[in-house]
Amino acid sequence: EVAAAGVGGGLVQAGGSLRLSCSLSGESAEYYAAAWFRQAPGKEREEVSCISNKGGNTDYSDSMKGRFTISRDNAQNTVYLQMNSLKPEDTGVYYCAAGYSGGRERAVYLGDVMDYWGKGTQVTVSS
């Protein structure tokens, strides 16, 4: 099992950037796919992006493509979400999550189940 902990949220002006980090502790991160979700005020939680356990494939929600980049450093047991050209509608609580993939690289796609969730980090984008 792993524990996920996401940090790096904050207040930023529209057009700015933030990088979120998700630390995976417990088993080696290379056995786990990871994803970022967000929940905007008054809206359902949505998946932003996901990355396979060894980083070979990524998937993004259409509204984030070209602006957000997910990456990982398994040596540091950390998954990142670089967010550029932020918009006020990107405001929300961002959660990182992980799901077991095993020792071999396994592709992951939006909607795949993630079993281990971190506490959220608030991102606020002002206009």
The 8 nearest C-alpha neighbors of each residue, nearest first, counted from 0:
[[1, 26, 25, 2, 115, 99, 24, 27],
 [2, 0, 25, 24, 26, 23, 3, 115],
 [1, 3, 24, 23, 25, 115, 4, 117],
 [2, 4, 117, 23, 22, 116, 96, 21],
 [5, 3, 117, 22, 21, 118, 6, 2],
 [4, 6, 21, 20, 95, 117, 120, 22],
 [7, 5, 20, 19, 120, 8, 21, 4],
 [6, 8, 19, 20, 18, 9, 120, 5],
 [9, 7, 122, 121, 120, 6, 19, 17],
 [10, 8, 122, 123, 121, 11, 7, 17],
 [9, 11, 123, 124, 122, 12, 8, 125],
 [12, 10, 124, 15, 125, 123, 9, 13],
 [11, 13, 125, 124, 15, 126, 14, 10],
 [14, 12, 86, 85, 126, 15, 125, 124],
 [13, 15, 84, 85, 12, 86, 16, 83],
 [14, 16, 13, 84, 85, 12, 11, 83],
 [17, 15, 83, 82, 85, 84, 14, 18],
 [16, 18, 82, 81, 19, 83, 15, 8],
 [19, 17, 81, 80, 82, 7, 20, 79],
 [18, 20, 7, 80, 79, 6, 8, 81],
 [21, 19, 79, 6, 5, 78, 7, 22],
 [22, 20, 5, 78, 4, 77, 79, 95],
 [21, 23, 77, 4, 3, 76, 24, 5],
 [24, 22, 3, 76, 2, 77, 1, 28],
 [25, 23, 2, 1, 22, 26, 3, 76],
 [24, 26, 1, 0, 2, 27, 23, 28],
 [25, 27, 1, 0, 28, 24, 30, 23],
 [28, 26, 29, 30, 25, 76, 24, 73],
 [27, 29, 76, 30, 31, 73, 23, 26],
 [30, 28, 52, 27, 31, 53, 73, 102],
 [31, 29, 101, 102, 28, 100, 52, 27],
 [32, 30, 99, 52, 100, 98, 28, 29],
 [31, 33, 52, 51, 98, 97, 50, 100],
 [34, 32, 97, 50, 96, 49, 98, 31],
 [35, 33, 49, 96, 48, 95, 50, 97],
 [34, 36, 95, 48, 47, 94, 46, 49],
 [37, 35, 46, 47, 94, 45, 93, 95],
 [36, 38, 93, 92, 45, 44, 94, 91],
 [37, 39, 44, 91, 92, 43, 45, 42],
 [38, 40, 91, 42, 90, 41, 92, 37],
 [41, 39, 42, 91, 38, 90, 92, 43],
 [40, 42, 39, 43, 38, 44, 91, 90],
 [43, 41, 39, 40, 38, 44, 45, 91],
 [44, 42, 38, 45, 41, 39, 40, 37],
 [43, 45, 38, 37, 42, 36, 46, 39],
 [46, 44, 37, 36, 38, 43, 47, 42],
 [45, 47, 36, 48, 35, 37, 109, 44],
 [48, 46, 36, 60, 35, 59, 45, 37],
 [47, 49, 59, 35, 58, 34, 46, 60],
 [50, 48, 34, 58, 57, 33, 35, 109],
 [49, 51, 57, 33, 54, 32, 56, 34],
 [52, 50, 32, 54, 107, 106, 56, 53],
 [51, 53, 32, 31, 29, 54, 30, 104],
 [54, 52, 29, 51, 55, 104, 73, 30],
 [55, 53, 51, 52, 56, 50, 71, 70],
 [56, 54, 53, 51, 57, 104, 106, 50],
 [57, 55, 51, 54, 50, 106, 107, 58],
 [56, 58, 50, 49, 51, 59, 55, 107],
 [57, 59, 49, 48, 108, 109, 50, 56],
 [60, 58, 48, 64, 47, 61, 63, 49],
 [59, 61, 47, 63, 62, 48, 64, 46],
 [62, 60, 64, 63, 59, 47, 65, 58],
 [61, 63, 60, 64, 59, 66, 47, 65],
 [64, 62, 61, 66, 67, 60, 65, 59],
 [65, 63, 61, 66, 62, 59, 67, 60],
 [64, 66, 67, 63, 68, 62, 83, 61],
 [65, 67, 83, 63, 64, 82, 84, 68],
 [68, 66, 82, 63, 81, 65, 83, 64],
 [69, 67, 81, 80, 70, 82, 66, 65],
 [68, 70, 80, 79, 81, 67, 48, 50],
 [71, 69, 79, 78, 68, 80, 54, 50],
 [70, 72, 78, 77, 79, 73, 54, 69],
 [71, 73, 75, 74, 77, 76, 78, 70],
 [72, 74, 76, 75, 28, 29, 71, 77],
 [73, 75, 72, 76, 77, 28, 29, 27],
 [74, 76, 73, 77, 72, 22, 71, 28],
 [77, 75, 73, 28, 23, 74, 22, 72],
 [78, 76, 22, 75, 21, 72, 71, 23],
 [77, 79, 71, 21, 20, 70, 72, 22],
 [80, 78, 20, 70, 19, 69, 71, 21],
 [79, 81, 69, 19, 18, 68, 82, 20],
 [82, 80, 18, 68, 67, 17, 79, 69],
 [81, 83, 67, 17, 16, 18, 66, 80],
 [84, 82, 16, 66, 85, 67, 15, 81],
 [85, 83, 14, 15, 66, 16, 86, 13],
 [84, 86, 14, 13, 83, 15, 16, 89],
 [85, 87, 13, 88, 89, 124, 14, 84],
 [88, 86, 124, 89, 90, 125, 126, 13],
 [87, 89, 90, 86, 124, 39, 91, 85],
 [90, 88, 87, 86, 91, 85, 124, 123],
 [91, 89, 123, 88, 122, 124, 87, 39],
 [92, 90, 39, 38, 122, 121, 37, 93],
 [91, 93, 121, 38, 120, 37, 119, 122],
 [94, 92, 37, 119, 120, 36, 121, 91],
 [95, 93, 119, 36, 35, 37, 117, 118],
 [94, 96, 35, 117, 34, 5, 116, 21],
 [95, 97, 116, 34, 115, 33, 113, 117],
 [98, 96, 33, 115, 113, 32, 31, 114],
 [97, 99, 113, 114, 32, 31, 33, 115],
 [100, 98, 31, 101, 30, 32, 97, 113],
 [101, 99, 31, 30, 32, 105, 98, 52],
 [102, 100, 30, 103, 99, 31, 104, 105],
 [101, 103, 30, 104, 100, 29, 52, 31],
 [104, 102, 101, 105, 100, 30, 53, 52],
 [103, 105, 53, 52, 106, 102, 51, 55],
 [104, 106, 51, 103, 100, 107, 52, 101],
 [107, 105, 51, 56, 104, 108, 55, 52],
 [106, 108, 51, 50, 105, 111, 49, 56],
 [109, 107, 58, 111, 110, 49, 106, 57],
 [108, 110, 111, 58, 49, 46, 48, 107],
 [109, 111, 108, 112, 46, 113, 107, 49],
 [110, 112, 109, 108, 113, 107, 98, 49],
 [113, 111, 110, 114, 98, 97, 109, 99],
 [112, 114, 98, 97, 96, 115, 111, 33],
 [115, 113, 98, 97, 112, 116, 96, 99],
 [116, 114, 97, 96, 113, 2, 98, 3],
 [115, 117, 96, 3, 95, 114, 97, 118],
 [118, 116, 3, 4, 95, 94, 96, 5],
 [117, 119, 94, 4, 5, 116, 120, 95],
 [118, 120, 94, 93, 92, 117, 5, 121],
 [119, 121, 93, 8, 92, 6, 5, 94],
 [122, 120, 92, 8, 91, 9, 93, 123],
 [121, 123, 8, 9, 90, 91, 92, 10],
 [124, 122, 90, 10, 9, 11, 125, 121],
 [123, 125, 87, 11, 12, 90, 13, 10],
 [126, 124, 12, 87, 13, 11, 123, 10],
 [125, 13, 87, 12, 124, 86, 14, 11]]
